[in-house]
């Protein structure tokens, strides 16, 4: 009987968090933070609106990450890109090359600790599955339409510039299974320049484009009650 009540209570808590996760702000507007602190970021997150955050990475000694310095500080480094080996120096040799959402490179270049510190501005005591990735792109590239299936997700432009297009979930039927050029009219358009961070609310769709050298950090996390749902059921 005790086990039954424990499982019932746990199910109710899980259901509550999943329900809240799937609620979205129909009238959301793009927010901006110039001088961020943990409390301000977490308060704005409650509004379930996208947020452009200025001057965040400089607080954690994560300044501009230039391709030249990255290659110089990691001589001979080979990127394991899902079983495909790519020399970091190749990004100086070829005009059309990319590595997308790579996890190992974060630790190999020594940025995990800095990214963990930044994530403290977004996370709480229930946060889990904290993941950091880095994309390095040269030439014209884009990330296809993607849905944020996590409690927390954000991108940081470490070098270069990208153009993000964010879509409120209320436009889901308008944008799915269509070409990017057909759906931009429903998007919040953000030019993400070096040093800027864009927070994407749960359930929102997005894609981004870049046409030159671009280095982007990507981080996300779940919480203990939504991890299973986010990663396997959503």
SULJO-V287756 format. One record per backbone hydrogen bond with DSSP energy under -1.0 kcal/mol. CO is the residue of the C=O (numbers start at 1). NH is the residue of the N-H. E is the energy in kcal/mol with one decimal. If there is no record, write none. Layout:
co:CO nh:NH e:E
co:CO nh:NH e:E
This chain:
co:1 nh:5 e:-2.1
co:2 nh:6 e:-2.3
co:3 nh:7 e:-2.5
co:4 nh:8 e:-2.4
co:5 nh:9 e:-2.5
co:6 nh:10 e:-2.6
co:7 nh:11 e:-2.4
co:8 nh:12 e:-2.1
co:9 nh:13 e:-2.2
co:10 nh:14 e:-2.7
co:11 nh:15 e:-2.7
co:12 nh:16 e:-2.2
co:13 nh:17 e:-2.2
co:14 nh:18 e:-2.5
co:15 nh:19 e:-2.5
co:16 nh:20 e:-2.4
co:17 nh:21 e:-2.1
co:18 nh:22 e:-1.6
co:25 nh:28 e:-1.5
co:31 nh:52 e:-2.9
co:33 nh:54 e:-3.2
co:37 nh:41 e:-2.3
co:38 nh:42 e:-2.4
co:39 nh:43 e:-2.1
co:40 nh:44 e:-2.1
co:41 nh:45 e:-2.1
co:44 nh:47 e:-1.6
co:45 nh:48 e:-1.9
co:50 nh:31 e:-2.8
co:51 nh:199 e:-3.1
co:52 nh:33 e:-2.3
co:53 nh:197 e:-2.0
co:56 nh:59 e:-1.3
co:57 nh:60 e:-1.4
co:57 nh:62 e:-2.0
co:58 nh:61 e:-1.0
co:66 nh:70 e:-2.1
co:67 nh:71 e:-2.3
co:68 nh:72 e:-2.4
co:69 nh:73 e:-2.5
co:74 nh:77 e:-1.8
co:77 nh:88 e:-2.7
co:79 nh:81 e:-1.0
co:79 nh:86 e:-2.3
co:81 nh:84 e:-1.2
co:84 nh:81 e:-3.2
co:86 nh:79 e:-3.4
co:87 nh:90 e:-1.9
co:88 nh:91 e:-1.7
co:89 nh:92 e:-1.9
co:90 nh:94 e:-2.2
co:97 nh:138 e:-2.7
co:99 nh:136 e:-2.1
co:102 nh:134 e:-2.0
co:103 nh:106 e:-1.4
co:104 nh:108 e:-2.1
co:105 nh:109 e:-2.0
co:106 nh:111 e:-2.4
co:107 nh:110 e:-1.2
co:111 nh:115 e:-2.3
co:112 nh:116 e:-2.6
co:113 nh:117 e:-1.8
co:114 nh:118 e:-2.0
co:115 nh:119 e:-2.0
co:118 nh:121 e:-1.8
co:119 nh:122 e:-1.8
co:119 nh:123 e:-2.0
co:124 nh:127 e:-1.5
co:126 nh:224 e:-1.7
co:128 nh:222 e:-2.5
co:131 nh:220 e:-1.9
co:133 nh:218 e:-3.0
co:134 nh:102 e:-2.4
co:135 nh:216 e:-2.4
co:136 nh:99 e:-2.6
co:137 nh:214 e:-2.7
co:138 nh:97 e:-2.0
co:141 nh:210 e:-2.7
co:146 nh:206 e:-2.3
co:148 nh:203 e:-2.4
co:152 nh:221 e:-2.0
co:153 nh:200 e:-2.7
co:154 nh:219 e:-2.5
co:155 nh:198 e:-2.8
co:156 nh:158 e:-1.0
co:156 nh:217 e:-3.3
co:157 nh:195 e:-3.4
co:158 nh:65 e:-2.2
co:159 nh:215 e:-2.5
co:162 nh:192 e:-2.7
co:163 nh:209 e:-2.1
co:164 nh:190 e:-2.6
co:165 nh:207 e:-1.5
co:166 nh:188 e:-2.7
co:167 nh:205 e:-1.9
co:168 nh:171 e:-2.5
co:169 nh:172 e:-1.9
co:171 nh:174 e:-1.1
co:171 nh:175 e:-1.3
co:172 nh:176 e:-1.8
co:175 nh:178 e:-1.1
co:179 nh:182 e:-1.5
co:180 nh:183 e:-1.0
co:183 nh:186 e:-1.9
co:184 nh:187 e:-1.8
co:188 nh:166 e:-2.5
co:190 nh:164 e:-3.0
co:190 nh:192 e:-1.0
co:192 nh:162 e:-2.0
co:193 nh:196 e:-2.4
co:196 nh:157 e:-2.6
co:197 nh:53 e:-3.4
co:198 nh:155 e:-2.1
co:199 nh:51 e:-1.5
co:201 nh:204 e:-1.7
co:204 nh:148 e:-2.8
co:205 nh:167 e:-3.1
co:206 nh:146 e:-3.0
co:207 nh:165 e:-2.7
co:208 nh:143 e:-2.4
co:209 nh:163 e:-2.9
co:210 nh:141 e:-2.8
co:214 nh:137 e:-2.8
co:215 nh:158 e:-1.8
co:215 nh:159 e:-1.7
co:216 nh:135 e:-2.7
co:217 nh:156 e:-2.8
co:218 nh:133 e:-2.7
co:219 nh:154 e:-2.3
co:220 nh:131 e:-2.7
co:221 nh:152 e:-2.1
co:222 nh:128 e:-2.4
co:223 nh:226 e:-1.3
co:223 nh:227 e:-1.7
co:226 nh:230 e:-3.3
co:227 nh:231 e:-2.2
co:228 nh:232 e:-1.7
co:229 nh:233 e:-1.5
co:229 nh:234 e:-2.1
